[in-house]
Amino acid sequence: KTDVCYVLPPKKMELITLLIGAAVVVTLTFIALQILHAPLIIVDAKSHVADSTQAESKKIFMLSVQGPIVDLHKGMSRLVHQW
């Protein structure tokens, strides 16, 4: 008996699982690259002491950023509709 090699799995369930997995990987990679590539703009910055009654209190610094990630769904839609 010889082993037969297929390019795609012959069973329908395995093929569906493979295609869904590939779509998830492509989508997550696209989102990660958009996040890493996106220039972020600092909208607001605040700092304050966690507990002002203690001398050794931790200082908390918060940044509010905004960037193209808010338009991610539009970018994905545009790429999908190009095909």
PDB file of N, CA, C and O in Angstrom:
ATOM      1  N   LYS A   1       0.831  -1.159   0.000  1.00  0.00           N
ATOM      2  CA  LYS A   1       0.000   0.000   0.000  1.00  0.00           C
ATOM      3  C   LYS A   1       0.894   1.247   0.000  1.00  0.00           C
ATOM      4  O   LYS A   1       1.826   1.347   0.798  1.00  0.00           O
ATOM      5  N   THR A   2       0.611   2.173  -0.879  1.00  0.00           N
ATOM      6  CA  THR A   2       1.436   3.384  -0.972  1.00  0.00           C
ATOM      7  C   THR A   2       0.662   4.577  -0.408  1.00  0.00           C
ATOM      8  O   THR A   2      -0.568   4.622  -0.445  1.00  0.00           O
ATOM      9  N   ASP A   3       1.400   5.510   0.098  1.00  0.00           N
ATOM     10  CA  ASP A   3       0.788   6.749   0.597  1.00  0.00           C
ATOM     11  C   ASP A   3       0.570   7.696  -0.570  1.00  0.00           C
ATOM     12  O   ASP A   3       1.433   7.845  -1.435  1.00  0.00           O
ATOM     13  N   VAL A   4      -0.578   8.326  -0.585  1.00  0.00           N
ATOM     14  CA  VAL A   4      -0.907   9.285  -1.632  1.00  0.00           C
ATOM     15  C   VAL A   4      -0.821  10.683  -1.020  1.00  0.00           C
ATOM     16  O   VAL A   4      -1.346  10.937   0.064  1.00  0.00           O
ATOM     17  N   CYS A   5      -0.157  11.567  -1.728  1.00  0.00           N
ATOM     18  CA  CYS A   5       0.014  12.933  -1.252  1.00  0.00           C
ATOM     19  C   CYS A   5      -0.967  13.851  -1.987  1.00  0.00           C
ATOM     20  O   CYS A   5      -1.045  13.830  -3.215  1.00  0.00           O
ATOM     21  N   TYR A   6      -1.712  14.652  -1.227  1.00  0.00           N
ATOM     22  CA  TYR A   6      -2.668  15.584  -1.806  1.00  0.00           C
ATOM     23  C   TYR A   6      -2.222  17.014  -1.522  1.00  0.00           C
ATOM     24  O   TYR A   6      -1.604  17.292  -0.494  1.00  0.00           O
ATOM     25  N   VAL A   7      -2.539  17.901  -2.433  1.00  0.00           N
ATOM     26  CA  VAL A   7      -2.242  19.321  -2.218  1.00  0.00           C
ATOM     27  C   VAL A   7      -3.175  19.874  -1.146  1.00  0.00           C
ATOM     28  O   VAL A   7      -2.739  20.587  -0.242  1.00  0.00           O
ATOM     29  N   LEU A   8      -4.428  19.550  -1.249  1.00  0.00           N
ATOM     30  CA  LEU A   8      -5.425  19.928  -0.251  1.00  0.00           C
ATOM     31  C   LEU A   8      -6.026  18.666   0.342  1.00  0.00           C
ATOM     32  O   LEU A   8      -6.072  17.635  -0.329  1.00  0.00           O
ATOM     33  N   PRO A   9      -6.484  18.724   1.581  1.00  0.00           N
ATOM     34  CA  PRO A   9      -7.059  17.531   2.207  1.00  0.00           C
ATOM     35  C   PRO A   9      -8.282  17.028   1.431  1.00  0.00           C
ATOM     36  O   PRO A   9      -9.105  17.836   0.999  1.00  0.00           O
ATOM     37  N   PRO A  10      -8.413  15.731   1.250  1.00  0.00           N
ATOM     38  CA  PRO A  10      -9.551  15.192   0.495  1.00  0.00           C
ATOM     39  C   PRO A  10     -10.873  15.248   1.273  1.00  0.00           C
ATOM     40  O   PRO A  10     -11.945  15.290   0.668  1.00  0.00           O
ATOM     41  N   LYS A  11     -10.801  15.247   2.588  1.00  0.00           N
ATOM     42  CA  LYS A  11     -12.029  15.297   3.387  1.00  0.00           C
ATOM     43  C   LYS A  11     -12.514  16.736   3.493  1.00  0.00           C
ATOM     44  O   LYS A  11     -11.727  17.657   3.713  1.00  0.00           O
ATOM     45  N   LYS A  12     -13.818  16.914   3.335  1.00  0.00           N
ATOM     46  CA  LYS A  12     -14.406  18.256   3.314  1.00  0.00           C
ATOM     47  C   LYS A  12     -14.216  18.986   4.649  1.00  0.00           C
ATOM     48  O   LYS A  12     -13.913  20.179   4.650  1.00  0.00           O
ATOM     49  N   MET A  13     -14.381  18.315   5.756  1.00  0.00           N
ATOM     50  CA  MET A  13     -14.254  18.954   7.061  1.00  0.00           C
ATOM     51  C   MET A  13     -12.824  19.435   7.308  1.00  0.00           C
ATOM     52  O   MET A  13     -12.615  20.511   7.868  1.00  0.00           O
ATOM     53  N   GLU A  14     -11.845  18.639   6.891  1.00  0.00           N
ATOM     54  CA  GLU A  14     -10.447  19.038   7.040  1.00  0.00           C
ATOM     55  C   GLU A  14     -10.137  20.254   6.171  1.00  0.00           C
ATOM     56  O   GLU A  14      -9.396  21.144   6.589  1.00  0.00           O
ATOM     57  N   LEU A  15     -10.698  20.294   4.966  1.00  0.00           N
ATOM     58  CA  LEU A  15     -10.483  21.423   4.061  1.00  0.00           C
ATOM     59  C   LEU A  15     -11.091  22.702   4.633  1.00  0.00           C
ATOM     60  O   LEU A  15     -10.475  23.766   4.572  1.00  0.00           O
ATOM     61  N   ILE A  16     -12.295  22.599   5.186  1.00  0.00           N
ATOM     62  CA  ILE A  16     -12.950  23.766   5.784  1.00  0.00           C
ATOM     63  C   ILE A  16     -12.142  24.271   6.977  1.00  0.00           C
ATOM     64  O   ILE A  16     -11.951  25.476   7.134  1.00  0.00           O
ATOM     65  N   THR A  17     -11.674  23.359   7.808  1.00  0.00           N
ATOM     66  CA  THR A  17     -10.859  23.738   8.960  1.00  0.00           C
ATOM     67  C   THR A  17      -9.576  24.421   8.512  1.00  0.00           C
ATOM     68  O   THR A  17      -9.168  25.424   9.098  1.00  0.00           O
ATOM     69  N   LEU A  18      -8.941  23.888   7.484  1.00  0.00           N
ATOM     70  CA  LEU A  18      -7.711  24.476   6.962  1.00  0.00           C
ATOM     71  C   LEU A  18      -7.957  25.880   6.411  1.00  0.00           C
ATOM     72  O   LEU A  18      -7.169  26.789   6.672  1.00  0.00           O
ATOM     73  N   LEU A  19      -9.024  26.068   5.662  1.00  0.00           N
ATOM     74  CA  LEU A  19      -9.325  27.375   5.080  1.00  0.00           C
ATOM     75  C   LEU A  19      -9.709  28.396   6.148  1.00  0.00           C
ATOM     76  O   LEU A  19      -9.306  29.557   6.064  1.00  0.00           O
ATOM     77  N   ILE A  20     -10.474  27.984   7.139  1.00  0.00           N
ATOM     78  CA  ILE A  20     -10.829  28.895   8.232  1.00  0.00           C
ATOM     79  C   ILE A  20      -9.578  29.290   9.019  1.00  0.00           C
ATOM     80  O   ILE A  20      -9.403  30.456   9.373  1.00  0.00           O
ATOM     81  N   GLY A  21      -8.726  28.329   9.285  1.00  0.00           N
ATOM     82  CA  GLY A  21      -7.471  28.620   9.986  1.00  0.00           C
ATOM     83  C   GLY A  21      -6.593  29.586   9.203  1.00  0.00           C
ATOM     84  O   GLY A  21      -5.995  30.494   9.780  1.00  0.00           O
ATOM     85  N   ALA A  22      -6.517  29.393   7.897  1.00  0.00           N
ATOM     86  CA  ALA A  22      -5.723  30.288   7.053  1.00  0.00           C
ATOM     87  C   ALA A  22      -6.313  31.699   7.053  1.00  0.00           C
ATOM     88  O   ALA A  22      -5.574  32.682   7.101  1.00  0.00           O
ATOM     89  N   ALA A  23      -7.638  31.798   6.999  1.00  0.00           N
ATOM     90  CA  ALA A  23      -8.289  33.115   7.022  1.00  0.00           C
ATOM     91  C   ALA A  23      -8.040  33.824   8.348  1.00  0.00           C
ATOM     92  O   ALA A  23      -7.815  35.034   8.373  1.00  0.00           O
ATOM     93  N   VAL A  24      -8.079  33.084   9.439  1.00  0.00           N
ATOM     94  CA  VAL A  24      -7.819  33.682  10.754  1.00  0.00           C
ATOM     95  C   VAL A  24      -6.380  34.179  10.842  1.00  0.00           C
ATOM     96  O   VAL A  24      -6.136  35.278  11.341  1.00  0.00           O
ATOM     97  N   VAL A  25      -5.437  33.394  10.370  1.00  0.00           N
ATOM     98  CA  VAL A  25      -4.027  33.796  10.409  1.00  0.00           C
ATOM     99  C   VAL A  25      -3.805  35.052   9.564  1.00  0.00           C
ATOM    100  O   VAL A  25      -3.117  35.975   9.999  1.00  0.00           O
ATOM    101  N   VAL A  26      -4.375  35.092   8.376  1.00  0.00           N
ATOM    102  CA  VAL A  26      -4.217  36.263   7.509  1.00  0.00           C
ATOM    103  C   VAL A  26      -4.839  37.492   8.159  1.00  0.00           C
ATOM    104  O   VAL A  26      -4.242  38.568   8.137  1.00  0.00           O
ATOM    105  N   THR A  27      -6.022  37.350   8.734  1.00  0.00           N
ATOM    106  CA  THR A  27      -6.696  38.483   9.375  1.00  0.00           C
ATOM    107  C   THR A  27      -5.905  38.991  10.575  1.00  0.00           C
ATOM    108  O   THR A  27      -5.707  40.198  10.713  1.00  0.00           O
ATOM    109  N   LEU A  28      -5.453  38.094  11.441  1.00  0.00           N
ATOM    110  CA  LEU A  28      -4.687  38.508  12.615  1.00  0.00           C
ATOM    111  C   LEU A  28      -3.353  39.128  12.235  1.00  0.00           C
ATOM    112  O   LEU A  28      -2.905  40.077  12.878  1.00  0.00           O
ATOM    113  N   THR A  29      -2.714  38.601  11.193  1.00  0.00           N
ATOM    114  CA  THR A  29      -1.461  39.186  10.715  1.00  0.00           C
ATOM    115  C   THR A  29      -1.702  40.587  10.174  1.00  0.00           C
ATOM    116  O   THR A  29      -0.914  41.496  10.437  1.00  0.00           O
ATOM    117  N   PHE A  30      -2.779  40.773   9.422  1.00  0.00           N
ATOM    118  CA  PHE A  30      -3.117  42.083   8.887  1.00  0.00           C
ATOM    119  C   PHE A  30      -3.362  43.082  10.018  1.00  0.00           C
ATOM    120  O   PHE A  30      -2.879  44.213   9.965  1.00  0.00           O
ATOM    121  N   ILE A  31      -4.105  42.669  11.030  1.00  0.00           N
ATOM    122  CA  ILE A  31      -4.393  43.554  12.159  1.00  0.00           C
ATOM    123  C   ILE A  31      -3.105  43.896  12.918  1.00  0.00           C
ATOM    124  O   ILE A  31      -2.889  45.050  13.287  1.00  0.00           O
ATOM    125  N   ALA A  32      -2.255  42.900  13.148  1.00  0.00           N
ATOM    126  CA  ALA A  32      -0.992  43.153  13.852  1.00  0.00           C
ATOM    127  C   ALA A  32      -0.107  44.110  13.071  1.00  0.00           C
ATOM    128  O   ALA A  32       0.499  45.004  13.660  1.00  0.00           O
ATOM    129  N   LEU A  33      -0.020  43.942  11.760  1.00  0.00           N
ATOM    130  CA  LEU A  33       0.799  44.848  10.953  1.00  0.00           C
ATOM    131  C   LEU A  33       0.217  46.254  10.932  1.00  0.00           C
ATOM    132  O   LEU A  33       0.965  47.231  10.933  1.00  0.00           O
ATOM    133  N   GLN A  34      -1.102  46.368  10.912  1.00  0.00           N
ATOM    134  CA  GLN A  34      -1.729  47.690  10.960  1.00  0.00           C
ATOM    135  C   GLN A  34      -1.429  48.382  12.286  1.00  0.00           C
ATOM    136  O   GLN A  34      -1.185  49.588  12.318  1.00  0.00           O
ATOM    137  N   ILE A  35      -1.448  47.633  13.363  1.00  0.00           N
ATOM    138  CA  ILE A  35      -1.165  48.218  14.681  1.00  0.00           C
ATOM    139  C   ILE A  35       0.303  48.636  14.765  1.00  0.00           C
ATOM    140  O   ILE A  35       0.609  49.724  15.253  1.00  0.00           O
ATOM    141  N   LEU A  36       1.203  47.789  14.297  1.00  0.00           N
ATOM    142  CA  LEU A  36       2.626  48.109  14.370  1.00  0.00           C
ATOM    143  C   LEU A  36       3.014  49.237  13.414  1.00  0.00           C
ATOM    144  O   LEU A  36       3.905  50.029  13.721  1.00  0.00           O
ATOM    145  N   HIS A  37       2.370  49.313  12.291  1.00  0.00           N
ATOM    146  CA  HIS A  37       2.714  50.301  11.276  1.00  0.00           C
ATOM    147  C   HIS A  37       2.049  51.646  11.537  1.00  0.00           C
ATOM    148  O   HIS A  37       2.482  52.668  11.004  1.00  0.00           O
ATOM    149  N   ALA A  38       1.010  51.652  12.345  1.00  0.00           N
ATOM    150  CA  ALA A  38       0.195  52.849  12.544  1.00  0.00           C
ATOM    151  C   ALA A  38       0.940  53.906  13.345  1.00  0.00           C
ATOM    152  O   ALA A  38       1.441  53.625  14.434  1.00  0.00           O
ATOM    153  N   PRO A  39       1.012  55.108  12.815  1.00  0.00           N
ATOM    154  CA  PRO A  39       1.565  56.194  13.634  1.00  0.00           C
ATOM    155  C   PRO A  39       0.520  56.625  14.661  1.00  0.00           C
ATOM    156  O   PRO A  39      -0.631  56.890  14.314  1.00  0.00           O
ATOM    157  N   LEU A  40       0.920  56.691  15.898  1.00  0.00           N
ATOM    158  CA  LEU A  40      -0.008  57.053  16.955  1.00  0.00           C
ATOM    159  C   LEU A  40       0.201  58.517  17.345  1.00  0.00           C
ATOM    160  O   LEU A  40       1.331  59.002  17.373  1.00  0.00           O
ATOM    161  N   ILE A  41      -0.873  59.200  17.638  1.00  0.00           N
ATOM    162  CA  ILE A  41      -0.831  60.596  18.038  1.00  0.00           C
ATOM    163  C   ILE A  41      -1.246  60.667  19.499  1.00  0.00           C
ATOM    164  O   ILE A  41      -2.263  60.095  19.892  1.00  0.00           O
ATOM    165  N   ILE A  42      -0.465  61.362  20.294  1.00  0.00           N
ATOM    166  CA  ILE A  42      -0.816  61.533  21.704  1.00  0.00           C
ATOM    167  C   ILE A  42      -1.889  62.604  21.788  1.00  0.00           C
ATOM    168  O   ILE A  42      -1.661  63.759  21.428  1.00  0.00           O
ATOM    169  N   VAL A  43      -3.055  62.211  22.265  1.00  0.00           N
ATOM    170  CA  VAL A  43      -4.190  63.126  22.370  1.00  0.00           C
ATOM    171  C   VAL A  43      -4.211  63.801  23.742  1.00  0.00           C
ATOM    172  O   VAL A  43      -4.511  64.990  23.851  1.00  0.00           O
ATOM    173  N   ASP A  44      -3.894  63.043  24.775  1.00  0.00           N
ATOM    174  CA  ASP A  44      -3.969  63.575  26.125  1.00  0.00           C
ATOM    175  C   ASP A  44      -2.932  62.875  26.992  1.00  0.00           C
ATOM    176  O   ASP A  44      -2.670  61.686  26.806  1.00  0.00           O
ATOM    177  N   ALA A  45      -2.348  63.591  27.925  1.00  0.00           N
ATOM    178  CA  ALA A  45      -1.389  63.007  28.862  1.00  0.00           C
ATOM    179  C   ALA A  45      -1.679  63.543  30.256  1.00  0.00           C
ATOM    180  O   ALA A  45      -1.853  64.747  30.444  1.00  0.00           O
ATOM    181  N   LYS A  46      -1.729  62.640  31.235  1.00  0.00           N
ATOM    182  CA  LYS A  46      -2.008  63.034  32.614  1.00  0.00           C
ATOM    183  C   LYS A  46      -1.060  62.287  33.541  1.00  0.00           C
ATOM    184  O   LYS A  46      -0.661  61.155  33.266  1.00  0.00           O
ATOM    185  N   SER A  47      -0.712  62.927  34.625  1.00  0.00           N
ATOM    186  CA  SER A  47       0.057  62.245  35.659  1.00  0.00           C
ATOM    187  C   SER A  47      -0.479  62.669  37.012  1.00  0.00           C
ATOM    188  O   SER A  47      -0.878  63.818  37.200  1.00  0.00           O
ATOM    189  N   HIS A  48      -0.487  61.751  37.936  1.00  0.00           N
ATOM    190  CA  HIS A  48      -0.896  62.055  39.295  1.00  0.00           C
ATOM    191  C   HIS A  48      -0.298  61.018  40.236  1.00  0.00           C
ATOM    192  O   HIS A  48       0.149  59.951  39.814  1.00  0.00           O
ATOM    193  N   VAL A  49      -0.301  61.352  41.497  1.00  0.00           N
ATOM    194  CA  VAL A  49       0.228  60.469  42.527  1.00  0.00           C
ATOM    195  C   VAL A  49      -0.902  59.545  42.970  1.00  0.00           C
ATOM    196  O   VAL A  49      -2.029  59.988  43.191  1.00  0.00           O
ATOM    197  N   ALA A  50      -0.586  58.253  43.096  1.00  0.00           N
ATOM    198  CA  ALA A  50      -1.595  57.261  43.453  1.00  0.00           C
ATOM    199  C   ALA A  50      -2.243  57.571  44.806  1.00  0.00           C
ATOM    200  O   ALA A  50      -3.466  57.523  44.931  1.00  0.00           O
ATOM    201  N   ASP A  51      -1.450  57.879  45.791  1.00  0.00           N
ATOM    202  CA  ASP A  51      -1.986  58.216  47.117  1.00  0.00           C
ATOM    203  C   ASP A  51      -1.195  59.402  47.644  1.00  0.00           C
ATOM    204  O   ASP A  51      -0.043  59.249  48.048  1.00  0.00           O
ATOM    205  N   SER A  52      -1.791  60.562  47.643  1.00  0.00           N
ATOM    206  CA  SER A  52      -1.075  61.781  48.011  1.00  0.00           C
ATOM    207  C   SER A  52      -0.754  61.861  49.504  1.00  0.00           C
ATOM    208  O   SER A  52       0.017  62.731  49.910  1.00  0.00           O
ATOM    209  N   THR A  53      -1.313  60.992  50.320  1.00  0.00           N
ATOM    210  CA  THR A  53      -1.039  61.024  51.762  1.00  0.00           C
ATOM    211  C   THR A  53       0.260  60.315  52.113  1.00  0.00           C
ATOM    212  O   THR A  53       0.806  60.540  53.193  1.00  0.00           O
ATOM    213  N   GLN A  54       0.764  59.470  51.232  1.00  0.00           N
ATOM    214  CA  GLN A  54       1.993  58.728  51.505  1.00  0.00           C
ATOM    215  C   GLN A  54       3.148  59.351  50.736  1.00  0.00           C
ATOM    216  O   GLN A  54       2.990  59.760  49.585  1.00  0.00           O
ATOM    217  N   ALA A  55       4.296  59.420  51.369  1.00  0.00           N
ATOM    218  CA  ALA A  55       5.469  60.039  50.751  1.00  0.00           C
ATOM    219  C   ALA A  55       6.040  59.169  49.633  1.00  0.00           C
ATOM    220  O   ALA A  55       6.528  59.684  48.627  1.00  0.00           O
ATOM    221  N   GLU A  56       5.978  57.854  49.811  1.00  0.00           N
ATOM    222  CA  GLU A  56       6.552  56.940  48.818  1.00  0.00           C
ATOM    223  C   GLU A  56       5.486  56.386  47.877  1.00  0.00           C
ATOM    224  O   GLU A  56       5.564  55.234  47.451  1.00  0.00           O
ATOM    225  N   SER A  57       4.523  57.184  47.568  1.00  0.00           N
ATOM    226  CA  SER A  57       3.439  56.749  46.696  1.00  0.00           C
ATOM    227  C   SER A  57       3.912  56.679  45.245  1.00  0.00           C
ATOM    228  O   SER A  57       4.804  57.424  44.839  1.00  0.00           O
ATOM    229  N   LYS A  58       3.319  55.794  44.480  1.00  0.00           N
ATOM    230  CA  LYS A  58       3.685  55.639  43.067  1.00  0.00           C
ATOM    231  C   LYS A  58       3.060  56.749  42.239  1.00  0.00           C
ATOM    232  O   LYS A  58       1.930  57.170  42.484  1.00  0.00           O
ATOM    233  N   LYS A  59       3.814  57.212  41.260  1.00  0.00           N
ATOM    234  CA  LYS A  59       3.293  58.220  40.350  1.00  0.00           C
ATOM    235  C   LYS A  59       2.710  57.497  39.130  1.00  0.00           C
ATOM    236  O   LYS A  59       3.363  56.634  38.544  1.00  0.00           O
ATOM    237  N   ILE A  60       1.499  57.848  38.759  1.00  0.00           N
ATOM    238  CA  ILE A  60       0.807  57.210  37.640  1.00  0.00           C
ATOM    239  C   ILE A  60       0.814  58.168  36.457  1.00  0.00           C
ATOM    240  O   ILE A  60       0.464  59.341  36.594  1.00  0.00           O
ATOM    241  N   PHE A  61       1.212  57.666  35.304  1.00  0.00           N
ATOM    242  CA  PHE A  61       1.267  58.468  34.088  1.00  0.00           C
ATOM    243  C   PHE A  61       0.410  57.779  33.030  1.00  0.00           C
ATOM    244  O   PHE A  61       0.637  56.613  32.707  1.00  0.00           O
ATOM    245  N   MET A  62      -0.570  58.496  32.492  1.00  0.00           N
ATOM    246  CA  MET A  62      -1.473  57.921  31.492  1.00  0.00           C
ATOM    247  C   MET A  62      -1.384  58.707  30.194  1.00  0.00           C
ATOM    248  O   MET A  62      -1.367  59.938  30.198  1.00  0.00           O
ATOM    249  N   LEU A  63      -1.328  57.980  29.088  1.00  0.00           N
ATOM    250  CA  LEU A  63      -1.346  58.580  27.758  1.00  0.00           C
ATOM    251  C   LEU A  63      -2.593  58.119  27.016  1.00  0.00           C
ATOM    252  O   LEU A  63      -2.955  56.943  27.070  1.00  0.00           O
ATOM    253  N   SER A  64      -3.237  59.030  26.335  1.00  0.00           N
ATOM    254  CA  SER A  64      -4.341  58.672  25.443  1.00  0.00           C
ATOM    255  C   SER A  64      -3.827  58.857  24.019  1.00  0.00           C
ATOM    256  O   SER A  64      -3.403  59.947  23.637  1.00  0.00           O
ATOM    257  N   VAL A  65      -3.869  57.791  23.251  1.00  0.00           N
ATOM    258  CA  VAL A  65      -3.344  57.857  21.884  1.00  0.00           C
ATOM    259  C   VAL A  65      -4.452  57.557  20.892  1.00  0.00           C
ATOM    260  O   VAL A  65      -5.449  56.910  21.213  1.00  0.00           O
ATOM    261  N   GLN A  66      -4.247  58.042  19.686  1.00  0.00           N
ATOM    262  CA  GLN A  66      -5.199  57.791  18.605  1.00  0.00           C
ATOM    263  C   GLN A  66      -4.406  57.611  17.326  1.00  0.00           C
ATOM    264  O   GLN A  66      -3.372  58.248  17.126  1.00  0.00           O
ATOM    265  N   GLY A  67      -4.897  56.745  16.470  1.00  0.00           N
ATOM    266  CA  GLY A  67      -4.218  56.521  15.204  1.00  0.00           C
ATOM    267  C   GLY A  67      -5.130  55.830  14.220  1.00  0.00           C
ATOM    268  O   GLY A  67      -6.334  55.719  14.451  1.00  0.00           O
ATOM    269  N   PRO A  68      -4.560  55.363  13.117  1.00  0.00           N
ATOM    270  CA  PRO A  68      -5.364  54.737  12.061  1.00  0.00           C
ATOM    271  C   PRO A  68      -6.049  53.443  12.454  1.00  0.00           C
ATOM    272  O   PRO A  68      -6.840  52.913  11.675  1.00  0.00           O
ATOM    273  N   ILE A  69      -5.770  52.917  13.642  1.00  0.00           N
ATOM    274  CA  ILE A  69      -6.403  51.671  14.059  1.00  0.00           C
ATOM    275  C   ILE A  69      -7.914  51.845  14.146  1.00  0.00           C
ATOM    276  O   ILE A  69      -8.653  50.869  14.020  1.00  0.00           O
ATOM    277  N   VAL A  70      -8.385  53.080  14.361  1.00  0.00           N
ATOM    278  CA  VAL A  70      -9.825  53.304  14.429  1.00  0.00           C
ATOM    279  C   VAL A  70     -10.481  53.107  13.065  1.00  0.00           C
ATOM    280  O   VAL A  70     -11.691  52.891  12.989  1.00  0.00           O
ATOM    281  N   ASP A  71      -9.706  53.179  11.997  1.00  0.00           N
ATOM    282  CA  ASP A  71     -10.223  52.968  10.646  1.00  0.00           C
ATOM    283  C   ASP A  71      -9.877  51.583  10.111  1.00  0.00           C
ATOM    284  O   ASP A  71      -9.920  51.347   8.903  1.00  0.00           O
ATOM    285  N   LEU A  72      -9.534  50.671  11.015  1.00  0.00           N
ATOM    286  CA  LEU A  72      -9.115  49.330  10.597  1.00  0.00           C
ATOM    287  C   LEU A  72     -10.208  48.608   9.829  1.00  0.00           C
ATOM    288  O   LEU A  72      -9.925  47.961   8.821  1.00  0.00           O
ATOM    289  N   HIS A  73     -11.452  48.704  10.284  1.00  0.00           N
ATOM    290  CA  HIS A  73     -12.530  47.991   9.610  1.00  0.00           C
ATOM    291  C   HIS A  73     -12.737  48.530   8.191  1.00  0.00           C
ATOM    292  O   HIS A  73     -13.097  47.767   7.294  1.00  0.00           O
ATOM    293  N   LYS A  74     -12.517  49.821   7.974  1.00  0.00           N
ATOM    294  CA  LYS A  74     -12.645  50.385   6.623  1.00  0.00           C
ATOM    295  C   LYS A  74     -11.529  49.880   5.716  1.00  0.00           C
ATOM    296  O   LYS A  74     -11.765  49.584   4.545  1.00  0.00           O
ATOM    297  N   GLY A  75     -10.312  49.779   6.254  1.00  0.00           N
ATOM    298  CA  GLY A  75      -9.189  49.278   5.472  1.00  0.00           C
ATOM    299  C   GLY A  75      -9.366  47.823   5.080  1.00  0.00           C
ATOM    300  O   GLY A  75      -9.073  47.435   3.949  1.00  0.00           O
ATOM    301  N   MET A  76      -9.852  47.013   6.026  1.00  0.00           N
ATOM    302  CA  MET A  76     -10.085  45.602   5.721  1.00  0.00           C
ATOM    303  C   MET A  76     -11.195  45.454   4.691  1.00  0.00           C
ATOM    304  O   MET A  76     -11.096  44.627   3.785  1.00  0.00           O
ATOM    305  N   SER A  77     -12.249  46.249   4.824  1.00  0.00           N
ATOM    306  CA  SER A  77     -13.355  46.203   3.869  1.00  0.00           C
ATOM    307  C   SER A  77     -12.885  46.592   2.465  1.00  0.00           C
ATOM    308  O   SER A  77     -13.284  45.978   1.476  1.00  0.00           O
ATOM    309  N   ARG A  78     -12.048  47.599   2.394  1.00  0.00           N
ATOM    310  CA  ARG A  78     -11.524  48.053   1.100  1.00  0.00           C
ATOM    311  C   ARG A  78     -10.670  46.952   0.450  1.00  0.00           C
ATOM    312  O   ARG A  78     -10.759  46.723  -0.756  1.00  0.00           O
ATOM    313  N   LEU A  79      -9.838  46.270   1.264  1.00  0.00           N
ATOM    314  CA  LEU A  79      -8.996  45.203   0.713  1.00  0.00           C
ATOM    315  C   LEU A  79      -9.824  44.018   0.252  1.00  0.00           C
ATOM    316  O   LEU A  79      -9.533  43.425  -0.787  1.00  0.00           O
ATOM    317  N   VAL A  80     -10.853  43.666   1.010  1.00  0.00           N
ATOM    318  CA  VAL A  80     -11.697  42.534   0.650  1.00  0.00           C
ATOM    319  C   VAL A  80     -12.464  42.832  -0.643  1.00  0.00           C
ATOM    320  O   VAL A  80     -12.585  41.958  -1.502  1.00  0.00           O
ATOM    321  N   HIS A  81     -12.981  44.050  -0.788  1.00  0.00           N
ATOM    322  CA  HIS A  81     -13.770  44.393  -1.961  1.00  0.00           C
ATOM    323  C   HIS A  81     -12.927  44.635  -3.209  1.00  0.00           C
ATOM    324  O   HIS A  81     -13.475  44.740  -4.306  1.00  0.00           O
ATOM    325  N   GLN A  82     -11.591  44.727  -3.061  1.00  0.00           N
ATOM    326  CA  GLN A  82     -10.717  44.844  -4.233  1.00  0.00           C
ATOM    327  C   GLN A  82     -10.661  43.530  -4.999  1.00  0.00           C
ATOM    328  O   GLN A  82     -10.469  43.521  -6.215  1.00  0.00           O
ATOM    329  N   TRP A  83     -10.831  42.409  -4.278  1.00  0.00           N
ATOM    330  CA  TRP A  83     -10.753  41.092  -4.922  1.00  0.00           C
ATOM    331  C   TRP A  83     -12.024  40.846  -5.603  1.00  0.00           C
ATOM    332  O   TRP A  83     -12.200  39.795  -6.221  1.00  0.00           O
TER     333      TRP A  83
END
